[in-house]
Amino acid sequence: MLKLLSENPSLKPYLEEALPESYENSRDLASGETNLSLSTFPKQCLYPFEEIMSERFYPGQPATNDLME
């Protein structure tokens, strides 16, 4: 994905704009697949777009440099 964005930087605003709707769809899918209530999942994505797009992004505990090299 990052390579695609580096080759087509004009796509970035569209991806950022699509994040809320994509997250909502993912939330619905996760609820259906796990049989957990929709309210189990946060209503909004907990991570900013820039963080998600980072090569070092990993939800949960922050990565340390020694694990990412």
KANORUR-V811487 format. One record per pair of residues at least 12 apart in sequence whose ideal C-beta (glycine too) atoms are under 8 Angstrom apart, sorted by the first residue. I is the first residue (numbers start at 0). J is the second residue. D is the distance in whole Angstrom. If there is no record, write none. Layout:
I,J,D / I,J,D
//
This chain:
0,52,8 / 1,52,7 / 1,54,6 / 4,52,7 / 14,48,7 / 14,52,8 / 15,48,5 / 18,44,6 / 18,48,5 / 18,51,8 / 19,43,7 / 19,44,7 / 22,43,7 / 22,44,4 / 26,40,5 / 26,41,8 / 26,42,8 / 45,58,8 / 46,58,7 / 55,67,6
//
